[in-house]
Amino acid sequence: MSNQSFGLTLLLVGMGGTLLTLWLLTLIIRVLTTLLPPPKPKGSKPTP
């Protein structure tokens, strides 16, 4: 494997791993937000 092909492979695996990690974190945050919604402040007027 030449240096150029190794570099491109490493680039693609690194970018793919980063995007996959960000996607998983987004998914986890969305699930936690639906399971545990943030508390509503006391004394606020309801919106119509």
N, C-alpha and C positions, 0 to 999 in steps of 0.2 A: 504494500500500500504506500503510495507516494505521500509526501508531506502535504500536498495540496488536497488530495482526496481525504486524508485524515483530518485536516483542518475543517473542510466542509462538513464532514460527518459529525465532528465534534460541535460545530456551530449549530447544525440542525438539531442534534440531540439536546444541546443546552437550551436552545430557544423553545423547543417542544416541551422539555421538562419544566421550564419556567411558566409557559402558558398553561400547561396542565395543572401545575400547582396553584396558580392564580384562579383557575376555573374551579378547582376543588374547594379552595377557601371561600369563594363566592357562594358555592352551593351550600357549604356548611353554615355560613352566616345567614343565608336565606332560610334554611331549615330552623336554625335557632331563633330567628326573628319571628317565624310563624308559631313556633312552640311557646316562646316566651316573649310576648309583645312588650314594648317599653311601657312603663306605667304612665297614665295620663295625669297631668298636674292637677292638684286639688284647687278648686275655685275658678277654673277656667270655664268660660261660657261655651256651651255646645254650638257647633257650627250648623247652620241650617242646611 
